[in-house]
Amino acid sequence: MIIIIMGVSGSGKTTIGKLLADSLDWEFSDADAFHSAENVEKMRCGIALSEADRIPWLQDLQTAIKHWLQENKNVVLACSALKDSYRQFLVSDGDRSTNSKSDRIKLVYLKGSYELIQIRLQERSNHYMGAKLLNSQFETLEEPLNTISMDVAQPPQIIVQNIRTALSV
């Protein structure tokens, strides 16, 4: 199974993802590691990524997900996945014969207020994604429907336990 922890930058994807993966004894992967050096530099400079910037990143993530599923790995992936089209792309590989694929990928949305996320980003150091891009993150965000949604104002351990309960893992 692949659990994608999604949300805007600063919502706690990496923190929650690592804690969840550790609690399940699963692998953890961060979609940030799939960005090109050029994308990272743009974000470090406060420049929002274009759709063209995101395409190779999404393709690499889709390939990784496909491999994890083929290898029957259990992975928690921290990934912004802000738009519905990105989420749909990540769970599809063009092979419509794989009916059970969507059953093996679960989405968890970390939802928080603009104000809370802004405070978190302002307090964060040593990360290329700063508070300058918060507006573009919320403008791009298409909140997912019919998925597990967690309030990021809760303590991380509570969020992890709630995710495990919701997914029965």
PyRosetta script that sets phi, psi and omega in degrees:
from pyrosetta import init, pose_from_sequence

init()
pose = pose_from_sequence("MIIIIMGVSGSGKTTIGKLLADSLDWEFSDADAFHSAENVEKMRCGIALSEADRIPWLQDLQTAIKHWLQENKNVVLACSALKDSYRQFLVSDGDRSTNSKSDRIKLVYLKGSYELIQIRLQERSNHYMGAKLLNSQFETLEEPLNTISMDVAQPPQIIVQNIRTALSV")
pose.set_psi(1, 145.4)
pose.set_omega(1, 173.9)
pose.set_phi(2, -114.8)
pose.set_psi(2, 126.4)
pose.set_omega(2, 174.2)
pose.set_phi(3, -109.7)
pose.set_psi(3, 117.2)
pose.set_omega(3, 178.0)
pose.set_phi(4, -96.7)
pose.set_psi(4, 118.4)
pose.set_omega(4, 176.6)
pose.set_phi(5, -95.5)
pose.set_psi(5, 113.4)
pose.set_omega(5, -173.2)
pose.set_phi(6, -120.9)
pose.set_psi(6, 159.7)
pose.set_omega(6, 177.4)
pose.set_phi(7, 155.9)
pose.set_psi(7, 176.8)
pose.set_omega(7, -179.9)
pose.set_phi(8, -69.9)
pose.set_psi(8, 163.3)
pose.set_omega(8, 176.6)
pose.set_phi(9, -60.2)
pose.set_psi(9, 133.5)
pose.set_omega(9, -179.2)
pose.set_phi(10, 93.4)
pose.set_psi(10, -1.6)
pose.set_omega(10, -179.5)
pose.set_phi(11, -79.2)
pose.set_psi(11, -13.8)
pose.set_omega(11, 178.0)
pose.set_phi(12, 105.1)
pose.set_psi(12, 19.6)
pose.set_omega(12, -176.8)
pose.set_phi(13, -56.0)
pose.set_psi(13, -48.0)
pose.set_omega(13, -177.7)
pose.set_phi(14, -69.5)
pose.set_psi(14, -45.7)
pose.set_omega(14, 179.7)
pose.set_phi(15, -59.4)
pose.set_psi(15, -52.2)
pose.set_omega(15, -178.8)
pose.set_phi(16, -66.9)
pose.set_psi(16, -41.8)
pose.set_omega(16, -180.0)
pose.set_phi(17, -60.0)
pose.set_psi(17, -45.5)
pose.set_omega(17, 178.8)
pose.set_phi(18, -65.0)
pose.set_psi(18, -44.7)
pose.set_omega(18, 179.1)
pose.set_phi(19, -62.0)
pose.set_psi(19, -42.3)
pose.set_omega(19, 179.4)
pose.set_phi(20, -64.9)
pose.set_psi(20, -47.2)
pose.set_omega(20, 179.6)
pose.set_phi(21, -60.3)
pose.set_psi(21, -43.6)
pose.set_omega(21, 178.4)
pose.set_phi(22, -61.7)
pose.set_psi(22, -42.9)
pose.set_omega(22, -177.5)
pose.set_phi(23, -67.0)
pose.set_psi(23, -26.0)
pose.set_omega(23, -179.6)
pose.set_phi(24, -97.7)
pose.set_psi(24, -8.8)
pose.set_omega(24, -173.0)
pose.set_phi(25, 60.3)
pose.set_psi(25, 43.6)
pose.set_omega(25, 178.3)
pose.set_phi(26, -108.6)
pose.set_psi(26, 169.8)
pose.set_omega(26, 173.1)
pose.set_phi(27, -75.9)
pose.set_psi(27, 152.7)
pose.set_omega(27, 173.8)
pose.set_phi(28, -122.6)
pose.set_psi(28, 139.5)
pose.set_omega(28, 174.6)
pose.set_phi(29, -137.5)
pose.set_psi(29, 143.3)
pose.set_omega(29, 179.2)
pose.set_phi(30, -113.0)
pose.set_psi(30, 124.1)
pose.set_omega(30, -178.9)
pose.set_phi(31, -60.6)
pose.set_psi(31, -22.6)
pose.set_omega(31, 177.0)
pose.set_phi(32, -57.6)
pose.set_psi(32, -32.1)
pose.set_omega(32, -178.7)
pose.set_phi(33, -69.0)
pose.set_psi(33, -14.1)
pose.set_omega(33, -179.0)
pose.set_phi(34, -91.7)
pose.set_psi(34, -8.3)
pose.set_omega(34, 179.7)
pose.set_phi(35, -71.3)
pose.set_psi(35, 145.5)
pose.set_omega(35, 174.5)
pose.set_phi(36, -71.2)
pose.set_psi(36, 161.1)
pose.set_omega(36, 177.2)
pose.set_phi(37, -60.3)
pose.set_psi(37, -35.4)
pose.set_omega(37, 179.4)
pose.set_phi(38, -64.7)
pose.set_psi(38, -43.4)
pose.set_omega(38, 178.4)
pose.set_phi(39, -62.7)
pose.set_psi(39, -43.9)
pose.set_omega(39, 180.0)
pose.set_phi(40, -61.1)
pose.set_psi(40, -42.6)
pose.set_omega(40, -179.5)
pose.set_phi(41, -64.8)
pose.set_psi(41, -41.4)
pose.set_omega(41, 176.7)
pose.set_phi(42, -57.4)
pose.set_psi(42, -48.9)
pose.set_omega(42, -177.7)
pose.set_phi(43, -66.2)
pose.set_psi(43, -37.7)
pose.set_omega(43, 178.2)
pose.set_phi(44, -60.6)
pose.set_psi(44, -33.3)
pose.set_omega(44, 179.6)
pose.set_phi(45, -85.5)
pose.set_psi(45, 1.7)
pose.set_omega(45, 178.2)
pose.set_phi(46, 83.4)
pose.set_psi(46, 19.7)
pose.set_omega(46, 179.9)
pose.set_phi(47, -100.3)
pose.set_psi(47, 123.0)
pose.set_omega(47, 179.0)
pose.set_phi(48, -68.0)
pose.set_psi(48, 144.6)
pose.set_omega(48, 178.6)
pose.set_phi(49, -73.1)
pose.set_psi(49, 143.6)
pose.set_omega(49, 175.2)
pose.set_phi(50, -86.2)
pose.set_psi(50, 169.3)
pose.set_omega(50, 176.0)
pose.set_phi(51, -59.6)
pose.set_psi(51, -40.0)
pose.set_omega(51, 179.2)
pose.set_phi(52, -63.4)
pose.set_psi(52, -35.1)
pose.set_omega(52, 176.7)
pose.set_phi(53, -65.2)
pose.set_psi(53, -35.4)
pose.set_omega(53, -174.2)
pose.set_phi(54, -79.1)
pose.set_psi(54, -26.3)
pose.set_omega(54, -173.3)
pose.set_phi(55, -56.4)
pose.set_psi(55, -52.4)
pose.set_omega(55, 179.8)
pose.set_phi(56, -62.3)
pose.set_psi(56, -34.8)
pose.set_omega(56, 178.2)
pose.set_phi(57, -63.3)
pose.set_psi(57, -47.7)
pose.set_omega(57, 179.0)
pose.set_phi(58, -64.4)
pose.set_psi(58, -38.2)
pose.set_omega(58, 178.6)
pose.set_phi(59, -63.6)
pose.set_psi(59, -42.0)
pose.set_omega(59, 178.2)
pose.set_phi(60, -64.7)
pose.set_psi(60, -39.6)
pose.set_omega(60, 177.7)
pose.set_phi(61, -65.8)
pose.set_psi(61, -42.8)
pose.set_omega(61, 178.7)
pose.set_phi(62, -60.2)
pose.set_psi(62, -42.1)
pose.set_omega(62, 178.2)
pose.set_phi(63, -62.8)
pose.set_psi(63, -43.8)
pose.set_omega(63, 179.3)
pose.set_phi(64, -62.1)
pose.set_psi(64, -44.7)
pose.set_omega(64, 179.5)
pose.set_phi(65, -61.0)
pose.set_psi(65, -44.5)
pose.set_omega(65, 179.3)
pose.set_phi(66, -59.0)
pose.set_psi(66, -44.7)
pose.set_omega(66, 179.7)
pose.set_phi(67, -64.6)
pose.set_psi(67, -43.4)
pose.set_omega(67, 179.4)
pose.set_phi(68, -59.9)
pose.set_psi(68, -42.1)
pose.set_omega(68, 179.7)
pose.set_phi(69, -67.0)
pose.set_psi(69, -41.9)
pose.set_omega(69, 178.8)
pose.set_phi(70, -62.3)
pose.set_psi(70, -34.0)
pose.set_omega(70, -179.1)
pose.set_phi(71, -89.4)
pose.set_psi(71, 5.0)
pose.set_omega(71, -178.6)
pose.set_phi(72, 53.8)
pose.set_psi(72, 41.7)
pose.set_omega(72, 178.2)
pose.set_phi(73, -89.1)
pose.set_psi(73, 150.4)
pose.set_omega(73, 171.9)
pose.set_phi(74, -102.7)
pose.set_psi(74, 117.9)
pose.set_omega(74, -174.1)
pose.set_phi(75, -135.5)
pose.set_psi(75, 138.8)
pose.set_omega(75, 169.3)
pose.set_phi(76, -102.8)
pose.set_psi(76, 123.0)
pose.set_omega(76, -178.4)
pose.set_phi(77, -114.4)
pose.set_psi(77, 120.6)
pose.set_omega(77, 172.8)
pose.set_phi(78, -87.4)
pose.set_psi(78, 118.7)
pose.set_omega(78, -175.5)
pose.set_phi(79, -152.5)
pose.set_psi(79, 131.6)
pose.set_omega(79, -178.3)
pose.set_phi(80, -56.8)
pose.set_psi(80, -48.3)
pose.set_omega(80, 177.2)
pose.set_phi(81, 42.4)
pose.set_psi(81, 52.4)
pose.set_omega(81, -170.4)
pose.set_phi(82, -69.7)
pose.set_psi(82, -30.8)
pose.set_omega(82, -178.0)
pose.set_phi(83, -106.2)
pose.set_psi(83, 150.4)
pose.set_omega(83, 176.7)
pose.set_phi(84, -58.5)
pose.set_psi(84, -39.5)
pose.set_omega(84, -179.7)
pose.set_phi(85, -62.7)
pose.set_psi(85, -34.9)
pose.set_omega(85, 176.9)
pose.set_phi(86, -66.3)
pose.set_psi(86, -44.4)
pose.set_omega(86, -179.3)
pose.set_phi(87, -63.9)
pose.set_psi(87, -42.5)
pose.set_omega(87, 178.0)
pose.set_phi(88, -62.4)
pose.set_psi(88, -41.0)
pose.set_omega(88, 179.3)
pose.set_phi(89, -62.8)
pose.set_psi(89, -41.8)
pose.set_omega(89, -177.6)
pose.set_phi(90, -64.3)
pose.set_psi(90, -31.7)
pose.set_omega(90, -177.6)
pose.set_phi(91, -95.2)
pose.set_psi(91, -0.3)
pose.set_omega(91, 178.0)
pose.set_phi(92, -112.6)
pose.set_psi(92, 149.2)
pose.set_omega(92, 175.0)
pose.set_phi(93, -133.3)
pose.set_psi(93, 14.9)
pose.set_omega(93, 179.8)
pose.set_phi(94, 84.5)
pose.set_psi(94, -8.0)
pose.set_omega(94, -179.0)
pose.set_phi(95, -98.2)
pose.set_psi(95, 95.2)
pose.set_omega(95, -176.7)
pose.set_phi(96, -75.1)
pose.set_psi(96, -8.3)
pose.set_omega(96, 179.8)
pose.set_phi(97, -76.3)
pose.set_psi(97, -11.1)
pose.set_omega(97, -178.8)
pose.set_phi(98, -90.8)
pose.set_psi(98, 84.1)
pose.set_omega(98, -177.2)
pose.set_phi(99, -70.6)
pose.set_psi(99, -31.1)
pose.set_omega(99, -173.7)
pose.set_phi(100, -85.6)
pose.set_psi(100, -2.1)
pose.set_omega(100, -176.2)
pose.set_phi(101, -59.8)
pose.set_psi(101, -45.9)
pose.set_omega(101, -177.9)
pose.set_phi(102, -65.2)
pose.set_psi(102, -26.5)
pose.set_omega(102, 176.4)
pose.set_phi(103, -72.0)
pose.set_psi(103, -19.7)
pose.set_omega(103, -177.0)
pose.set_phi(104, -97.8)
pose.set_psi(104, -1.4)
pose.set_omega(104, 177.3)
pose.set_phi(105, -122.1)
pose.set_psi(105, 122.7)
pose.set_omega(105, -179.6)
pose.set_phi(106, -117.1)
pose.set_psi(106, 142.3)
pose.set_omega(106, -178.3)
pose.set_phi(107, -111.8)
pose.set_psi(107, 131.6)
pose.set_omega(107, 176.2)
pose.set_phi(108, -124.0)
pose.set_psi(108, 122.8)
pose.set_omega(108, -177.9)
pose.set_phi(109, -99.9)
pose.set_psi(109, 119.9)
pose.set_omega(109, 175.4)
pose.set_phi(110, -91.4)
pose.set_psi(110, 109.8)
pose.set_omega(110, -173.0)
pose.set_phi(111, -108.2)
pose.set_psi(111, 131.0)
pose.set_omega(111, 177.7)
pose.set_phi(112, -147.6)
pose.set_psi(112, 161.1)
pose.set_omega(112, 179.0)
pose.set_phi(113, -72.4)
pose.set_psi(113, 156.2)
pose.set_omega(113, 177.7)
pose.set_phi(114, -57.1)
pose.set_psi(114, -43.5)
pose.set_omega(114, -176.3)
pose.set_phi(115, -63.6)
pose.set_psi(115, -44.6)
pose.set_omega(115, 179.2)
pose.set_phi(116, -64.6)
pose.set_psi(116, -45.1)
pose.set_omega(116, -179.4)
pose.set_phi(117, -64.5)
pose.set_psi(117, -39.8)
pose.set_omega(117, 178.5)
pose.set_phi(118, -59.7)
pose.set_psi(118, -44.7)
pose.set_omega(118, 178.4)
pose.set_phi(119, -60.8)
pose.set_psi(119, -44.2)
pose.set_omega(119, 179.7)
pose.set_phi(120, -61.3)
pose.set_psi(120, -44.0)
pose.set_omega(120, -178.8)
pose.set_phi(121, -66.9)
pose.set_psi(121, -37.1)
pose.set_omega(121, 179.3)
pose.set_phi(122, -67.0)
pose.set_psi(122, -29.9)
pose.set_omega(122, -179.4)
pose.set_phi(123, -85.8)
pose.set_psi(123, -13.1)
pose.set_omega(123, -175.5)
pose.set_phi(124, -80.8)
pose.set_psi(124, 139.0)
pose.set_omega(124, 175.2)
pose.set_phi(125, -126.7)
pose.set_psi(125, 164.3)
pose.set_omega(125, 177.9)
pose.set_phi(126, 61.5)
pose.set_psi(126, 35.6)
pose.set_omega(126, 174.7)
pose.set_phi(127, -139.1)
pose.set_psi(127, 138.0)
pose.set_omega(127, -176.9)
pose.set_phi(128, -70.0)
pose.set_psi(128, -21.9)
pose.set_omega(128, -176.1)
pose.set_phi(129, -93.1)
pose.set_psi(129, 105.2)
pose.set_omega(129, -177.1)
pose.set_phi(130, -104.9)
pose.set_psi(130, -174.8)
pose.set_omega(130, -176.9)
pose.set_phi(131, -66.6)
pose.set_psi(131, -19.1)
pose.set_omega(131, -179.1)
pose.set_phi(132, -59.6)
pose.set_psi(132, -29.1)
pose.set_omega(132, -176.2)
pose.set_phi(133, -98.2)
pose.set_psi(133, 6.5)
pose.set_omega(133, -176.9)
pose.set_phi(134, -62.0)
pose.set_psi(134, -42.3)
pose.set_omega(134, 178.5)
pose.set_phi(135, -57.1)
pose.set_psi(135, -46.1)
pose.set_omega(135, -178.2)
pose.set_phi(136, -66.7)
pose.set_psi(136, -32.5)
pose.set_omega(136, 177.2)
pose.set_phi(137, -62.9)
pose.set_psi(137, -48.1)
pose.set_omega(137, -179.3)
pose.set_phi(138, -70.6)
pose.set_psi(138, -32.0)
pose.set_omega(138, 176.9)
pose.set_phi(139, -68.0)
pose.set_psi(139, -35.8)
pose.set_omega(139, -178.9)
pose.set_phi(140, -78.1)
pose.set_psi(140, -30.5)
pose.set_omega(140, -173.9)
pose.set_phi(141, -57.7)
pose.set_psi(141, 125.7)
pose.set_omega(141, 168.9)
pose.set_phi(142, -114.0)
pose.set_psi(142, 104.0)
pose.set_omega(142, -176.0)
pose.set_phi(143, -59.3)
pose.set_psi(143, 133.0)
pose.set_omega(143, -178.2)
pose.set_phi(144, -73.6)
pose.set_psi(144, 148.2)
pose.set_omega(144, 176.3)
pose.set_phi(145, -102.8)
pose.set_psi(145, 156.0)
pose.set_omega(145, 175.3)
pose.set_phi(146, 52.2)
pose.set_psi(146, 47.8)
pose.set_omega(146, 177.4)
pose.set_phi(147, -139.0)
pose.set_psi(147, 172.7)
pose.set_omega(147, 177.6)
pose.set_phi(148, -79.7)
pose.set_psi(148, 126.0)
pose.set_omega(148, -179.2)
pose.set_phi(149, -119.3)
pose.set_psi(149, 132.3)
pose.set_omega(149, -179.4)
pose.set_phi(150, -121.9)
pose.set_psi(150, 135.5)
pose.set_omega(150, 176.9)
pose.set_phi(151, -78.5)
pose.set_psi(151, 117.2)
pose.set_omega(151, -175.3)
pose.set_phi(152, -75.6)
pose.set_psi(152, -2.9)
pose.set_omega(152, 175.8)
pose.set_phi(153, -75.0)
pose.set_psi(153, -15.4)
pose.set_omega(153, 178.1)
pose.set_phi(154, -75.3)
pose.set_psi(154, 157.7)
pose.set_omega(154, 175.4)
pose.set_phi(155, -62.7)
pose.set_psi(155, 144.4)
pose.set_omega(155, -177.6)
pose.set_phi(156, -52.2)
pose.set_psi(156, -42.1)
pose.set_omega(156, -178.6)
pose.set_phi(157, -64.2)
pose.set_psi(157, -34.7)
pose.set_omega(157, 177.6)
pose.set_phi(158, -68.7)
pose.set_psi(158, -43.2)
pose.set_omega(158, 178.4)
pose.set_phi(159, -59.0)
pose.set_psi(159, -46.6)
pose.set_omega(159, -179.4)
pose.set_phi(160, -60.9)
pose.set_psi(160, -45.2)
pose.set_omega(160, 179.9)
pose.set_phi(161, -63.9)
pose.set_psi(161, -39.3)
pose.set_omega(161, 178.5)
pose.set_phi(162, -65.8)
pose.set_psi(162, -37.2)
pose.set_omega(162, 176.6)
pose.set_phi(163, -64.4)
pose.set_psi(163, -47.1)
pose.set_omega(163, -179.9)
pose.set_phi(164, -59.9)
pose.set_psi(164, -41.4)
pose.set_omega(164, 178.7)
pose.set_phi(165, -64.8)
pose.set_psi(165, -46.2)
pose.set_omega(165, -177.9)
pose.set_phi(166, -63.4)
pose.set_psi(166, -34.1)
pose.set_omega(166, -178.1)
pose.set_phi(167, -95.4)
pose.set_psi(167, -5.5)
pose.set_omega(167, -176.1)
pose.set_phi(168, 55.3)
pose.set_psi(168, 46.5)
pose.set_omega(168, 177.0)
pose.set_phi(169, -120.8)
pose.dump_pdb("model.pdb")
